């Protein structure tokens, strides 16, 4: 007779089975395993593993390592590999494409699901196809009870995931991550650089938030058109300065710049949009709207699709008018435009146009008859087909092998497309190779020669493709650490960040002094580098607007 209330002892405490089970119980378990393997010869079960008869194991392909245990009501299906000496506890779901390393503990009621449903407006969700990027969990990981790990996440060796956490992004090796969404709060195995760097990040975040009110006040021109921001004292007012001020203030202070009300900021930006083209005019020093004609091919005008559009979103609105270069195009015109861009000789300009085009599609997404959804499929399909399998990018290095234009063009191209819509870009490992080669350039990346554009355009691609590859991850971390340590030194207390360091190639005197643009971009750089290292939780902000890390509109397929 079994003990009272303990009829299913090994089903809920399977790690005790091989030490205490009777010969009959062992024989029954081995018989079940043989029957399973006879039916599923492509699967494998290790020595002295235990699978509760009350579990549901539905391959796919299932590989379970030596001495690993699967408890009652666990559900395994799909392409699942679990290493040796692991335990999957009661009521867990391990489904889809999942790899779990040795010696990992998975707490009760945890969901590890390596696929996702489509959720377009039509057809019904159950009719839409699945996508799968897979989940990779390292060795000697402890996952607490009630955790959810979503598709596409990697959890590094020796990490700990706190009970109830929802893990939506990678967790670095040795980190302890808690919360919803999960953030690294401390370390089980600290990186050698962690303690001092975490303190430096907290100090930088505190200083930036403390200094920002004075920086905004210095950049404010009360006599220009009823009050306008300049990038820095003495500079002319600009539309970008208005947008940078809004992004910085909402990120660091959780409020709009106090020089105008929210409604006042919104009204200014809305007044600058041309109702015919959808592009935004520059704000003139006297407060009037510029009268020059606007075309999508104008780099300044196309950038305002991003800057003003995201600033309006932070103000709870969006561009009031649609974009003619989207609504008046068809698939053939879209392909012709993409084919005509100067990818071979000026990939940055080509990527800049694609960034503006993708962002126009975002703002026009829900406008009737805009064609935005079909255009996005055309755009992403063209980019996937045109990407080089050797570099992962578009365009080609210069004759002397310089990769600046290609890498910076890659950032601009992917920011407004794959990153903005939450779609994995192609050839991720090759992208890592190309960026790491470029990042070795002392001409561009020695501390005194850096500018915000070049550094961001290295870190963002590495951050973006890490969601789909761990290729050369140690080298990626080394680059992120080096650029992060450099970035922190560029901050000028009380004034913010200059766009460019003292010896940066081609930088103007205005770019070498602190301003709103430099401050917004370098704070974004710091966040991306810290996030690659699993340290962004030490910062009191996350980039808003143009440089936001989360997709503006997450798609499951295209």
N, C-alpha and C positions, 0 to 999 in steps of 0.2 A: 504493500500500500504506500502511495506517495504521501508526503507530508501535507497537512491541510493547507489549502490555498496555494499549492506549489506544484500543481500537476504539469506545468510547462516550464520547469526550472531552466533547462538548457536553452529553451527557445528565447528566454529573456536574459539569460546570463551564459551565453554560448562559450565564453572564454574558459569556463570551468569544465567543458565537456570532456576533453581528452584526459584530464587528470582524474575525474570522478565517475565518468559514465561506466555502466556495467558492460559486460561483453555483448549482451543482447542489444543494448542501445548502440554500441559501436557498430555491430554488424548491420543493424537497420540503417544507420547513417551511411555506411559504405555502400550498401545495396542501393540506396537512393542516388548516391553519386554515380555509381556505375550505370544505372538506368538513365540518368540525365545525359551522361557522356555518350551512351549508345544512341540516344535520340539526337544529340547535338555534337557530332564528332569534331567539329571545328572549334569547340570550346575546350577549356582546360581547367582543372581543379587541382590545387597543390596538395602536398602531403599534409595530413592532419588539419585540413581546413574543415570548417563546420558550416553547414547551411541549414537553418531551421526549416523543417517541413511546413511551417506556417509562413515562410517567405514566398514571394513571387519572383521567379527568375525566368525571364522571357527573352532569350536572345533572338536577334542579333548575334553578336559574338561576345561571349563572356569569358574572361580569364581571371581566376581567383588564385592568389599566391598561397604558399605554404603557411599553415597555422593562422590563416585569416578566417574570421567568423562573421556570419551574416545572421542577424537576429530575426525574430518573428515580425511579420508584417512589413519587412523591408521589401522594396520593389526595385529590382534590377532589370533594365531592359535596354536594348540598343547595342552599342559598341563600347563595352565597359571592361577596363583592365584595372584590377586592384592588386597591389603588391603583396609581399609577405608580411605577416605579423600585424595585420590591420584588423579593425573591428568596425562593422557597420551596424549600428544599434537599432532598436525597435522603431518602427514607423518611418524609416528613412526611405527616400526616393533617390536612386542613382540611375539616371536615365540619359539616353542619347549617347554622344561621344564624350567619354570621361576617362581620364587616366589618373590613377591615384598611386603614389609611390609607397614604398615599404614603411611599416611601423607607424601608420597614420590611424588616428582614432576619430570616428565620426559619431557625434552625439545623437541622441534620440530625436526624432521628428525633424531631421534635417533634410533639405531638398537640394540636390545637386543635379541640375537638369541642363544637359549640353545641347539644347536646341531651343527654338523659339517659334511661335506662331506668327504668321502674317496678321496684320490688323488694319489693313486698308479699309476705307469706308465701305467698299463693296468688293467681292460678295461677302456673305456671312463669314465670320472668323473661321468656323469649322471647315469651310470650303477652301480656305487659303493654304498654300503650301508652307511647309516648315523650312527654316534655315538652320544651319548648324555650324558654329565656329569651334565648338568643343571646349572642354574644361580640363585644365592640367593642375593637379594638386601634387605637391612634392612629397619628400620623405620626412618622417617624424613630425607630422603636422597634427595638431589637436584642434578639432572642430567641435565647438560646444553644441549644446542642445538647441534645436529650433532655428538653426542657421539656414539661410537661403543663399546659394551661390548661383549666379546667373550665367548664361552661355557667354563664352568668350573670355572668361576670367582665368588667370593663372595665380595660384597660391604657392609661394616659394617654400623651400625646405625649412623645417623647424619653425614655421609660423604658427600662431595661435589665433583662432577666430572665436571671439566671445559669444556666449549664448545669445540667440535672438538676432544676431547681426544679419544684415542684408548686403552681400558682397557684390558690388556692381563694377569694380575695377580691380586690377591686379594688386595682390598683397605681396610685398617683397619678402625674401627669405629672412627668417628670424624675427619678423615683426609681430606685434600683438595688435589686432584690429578689432574694433568694437563699433556698434551703433548701426543706424540706418540713415544714409548709406554708411557702410563700414569705413572707418578711418583709423590709420595707425596712431595709437596713443603712446605706446612705449615699445620696448624691445625685449624679447626673450634672449636673443643673441644680437647685441647691438653691433652695427657696422663700426669700423674703427673711427669713422668721422662723425658719428651721430651726435654725441653729447654737445660738442662745441658748435656744430653746425645747426643743431636744433635751437640752441640758445641764440645764435646769430639770426636765424629766421624769425624767431619771436621778437627779437629786438628790432629788426628791420620793419616788420609789420606794425609794431607799436609806434615806431618813429614816423612811418609814412602816414598812419592815421592821425597822429598828433600834429604833423606838419601840414597836412593837406588844407585845412581851413586858411592858413596864411598863404599857401601857394596859390589857392584859388583867388584870394583877395588881391594878391600881387598881379595876377593875370587878368583881372577884371578891369575893363575900360568903361567907367560909368558914362563917359561923354560920347561914346561911339554908338550911334543908333539906338539910344535908350538903354545902352548897357550891353556890351559884348565881351566875350573872352578872347584874349590873344594867347598864343602858345607860351609866351614869356613876356615880362615887362619890356615895353619898347617895341614889341613886334606888332604888326597889323592884326586886327581881328580876322578870324577865319572860321569857316564852318567846322573844320576838323577840331579846332580848339573848343567849340561849344560841345561837341560830341565827346572829346576826351574828358572834359570837366564832368560831364554827366556820368560817364563810365567810372571814373575814379571815385566820385562822391558816392555813388550807389554801392560800389564795391567796398570802400574803406569805412564809410560813415553811415551806410544804409539809409541815405536820404539824397534828394537832389541838391545840387549846389544852391546855397541859400540866397544867392544874388537875384534869383527869380523864383517865383512859385512854380510848382509842377506844371500848372496850366500855362504859365508864361513861357517856360522852356518848350513845351509842346507847340504852342501857337507859333513861336519863332521858327521852329524847324518845319512845321507844316506850311508856313508861308513861303518857304524857300523852294518847295517842290514845284517844278514845272508841270502843269496839268497835261500838256501835250506829250512830252517825252517821258515823264516820270522822274527824270534826273533832277538833282538839286542844284540850285544856283549858289554861288559863293555869296556870303553876306558881306556887303560893301561897308566900309568904315562909317558911312553916314546912316546905316541901317536900312538902305533901300535894297531891293532885290536886283541882282545883276541883270543886264539886258542882253548879254551875248547869247548867241544860239548854242544849244547844248547838243552834243552827239555822244553816243555810247563809246565811240572810238577815242574820245578825249580822256586820257588817264585820270585827270583830276575829277572830271564829272563822273566817271564810272566808279571811282573810289567812294563817292558820296552815297552810292547805293548801299554800301556797307555801313559807313560811319553814321549817316543820318538815319538809315533804317533801323539799325540796332539801338541807337540812342532813343528813337521814338518807341521802340519796344520796351526799353527800360522805363519809359514814362507811361507805360500802360496803353500804348497806341501802336500805330504802324503807319507806313506811308499812305496818305489818303488817296493817291492816284496810282494807277497801274503803269507798267513800263512798256513803252511802245515796241522796243526791240524784242520783247517777248510776245506780246499779244498780236503783233503784225507778222510774226514769223510762222513758217511751217517746218516740217522735218527736213525738207530739202534745203531750205534757207539756213536752218541751224547747222546742218552738216557743211554747207558751203562756207559759213562763217568760221567754223572750227578749222576747216581745211586752209582757210586763207590767213590764219594767224601766223606770226613769224616764229614758229617753234624752233627752227634750225639756227637762226641768228640772234633771236631776242626772246628766249623762253620766259623771261620775267614778264615782259609786256604781254605775251600770249597768256600766261597764267593769270595776270592781272585782269585781263578781259574775261577769262573763264570764271574767275572769282566773282566778278560783278554780275556775270550772266547767271551763275548758280544762285546768287543771293537775290537777284531779281525774281527768279522762279520761286524762291521761298516767300517773298513778299506777295507774289501773285498767286500763291498756291490755291487759295479759296475764292479767287475772283472768277465769276462765271465767264466761260468762253476764253479764258486766258491761254489754255493749252499747256499750262505749267507742268502738269503731271506727265503728259506725253513728251514734252520737251526735255524733262529731266531724264527720262529713260534714254532718249536719243543722246543727250550729253554724256551720261555715264557710260553708255555703251561705246560711244566714240572714244572716250578716254581709255577705257579698258583695252580696246583694240589697238590704240595708237601707242600705248606705253611700251618703252623698250624693255625686252626681257633681260638685257644685259645690265642696265642701270636702274630699271624700275621706274624711270622718269620719262619726260618728254623733252625733245631737243637733244643737243649734243654738246660736249665740252668744246671750249675754244681751241684754236690751233695749238696753243701752248699747253693744253690739258687743263686749263682752269675750269673748275666746276661751279663757280659762283652763280652764273646765270642759270644753269640747269637746276641747282639745288634751290635757289631762291624762287625760280619759276615753279618748282614742284610744290613748295609751300603754298604759293598763291593759287595754284591750280587745285590742290586738294582741300585747302581751307574752305572754299565756297562750294565744294562738291561732296567728296567722300566724308570729310570731317563734319561738315554742316548737316549732312543728312544721315550720319551714323552708318555709313557703308564702308566695308573694308576695301582699301585700295589694292590693286594688283601688285604682284612681284615684291612682296614686303621684304624678304631677305635681301634682295638686290638693292632695295632702297637703303637699307642699313649699310651695306657695303659702300655705296656711293657717298652717303653722308659722312661716314667715318673717314673716308679718304679726304673729303673736302675739309673736315674739321681739323685736320693736321696742318692746315695752312697757317704758318706763323704770320704771313702777310695780312691775314684777315682776323686771326683769333688769338694773337698774343694780347695780353690785357690792355696795353695802351693803344692798340689798333682796332679795337672792336667797335662796331656800331650795333644798335638795337635790331635793325633789320636783319643783318647777317646772322646774329646769334639766335634770334627767334626762328629764323628759317632753317637752322640746324636742329634745334630742340623740338620744335613742333612735329616735323616728320618722324623723328625717332620716337616721340611720344605716341604719335598716331599709329605707327605700324607695330608698336610693342603689343597692341591688343591682338595681333594675329601671328606674331613670331617672337621667339626669345633668341633669335640668331645674334651671336656675338654680344650677349647681354652684359658680360663683364666689361667689355670695351665701351658699350653704350653708357653704362653707369660711370665709367671713368671720365668720359667726355662731359656727361651731365654734372658730375661733381666739380670738374675743373671750371666749367663755364658758370656754375652757380657761385663758386667761391669768388670768381672774378666779378660777377654781377653785383654782389653785395658791396664790393669795394667802390663801385661807381656812384653809390648814393652820396649826395651832398646834404648833410643835415640842415634842415630848415628850408631847403630849396628844391629837393627832388632829384631826379636823374637827368643828366644830359643825354641826348640821343646818341652822341658819339663820344668816344674817349679822345684824349688829347692828340694822339698821332693817327687817328683813323683816316684812311685813305679817302680823299675827296670830300671830307666833311667841311661844312662852312663854319664860320665863327658862331652863328646862331645855333647850329646843331651841337656845338661843344659846350653850351651853357644849359643849365637845367631848365626844363619846360614841361608842359603838360604832355606832349607827345612822348618825350623820352621817359617820363615817369610812368605813364600808362604802359608803354611797351616793355620797359625793364621789369616792372612789377609782374607782368605776364610771363616774362622770361624766367624770373625767379620761381614763379609757381610751377611752370612746366618742368624745369630742372629738378625742383624739389619733389614733384610728383613722380618723376622717373625714379627717384631714389627712395620713394615711399615716405617722404618727409613733409608733404604739403599740408598735413594736418597740423603742423606747427605754425602755419601762417593764418592770420585772422581774416583772410579774404580769399576769394576765388575770382579770377578775371571775369568781367562782365562784358557784354557787347561783342565787338568784333572778335576778340580773342577768347571768348568763352570756351571752356573745354567740352562741355556736354553738347550733343547735337541740338541744333535749333529745332529740327523736326526729324525724329528718328524713324527711318524706314526699315522694314525687315527684308525687303527685296526691291528690285527695280526691273 
